């Protein structure tokens, strides 16, 4: 449900009297796909987890930002200096 709130997933959720009755993920959003594409490479995901492991708690937004920075740093290695 939190991934739906952060716009990573779309879901159908039925709650009655504070009890979860039904929960179905209907699709992954653009943000969800973007996050998955960012961490798809095992090297990027491993480095992202390593950086995040130094923090006691972390949000999905921060994890996504770390992954984007790791990917950008990795890409910079392949861009020739002019």
Secondary structure, DSSP 8 states (H G I E B T S, - for coil): -HHHHTTSEEEEEEEETTEEEEEEEEEE-HHHHHHHHHH-SHHHHHHHHHHHTTSS---HHHHHHHHHHHHHHHHHTTS---
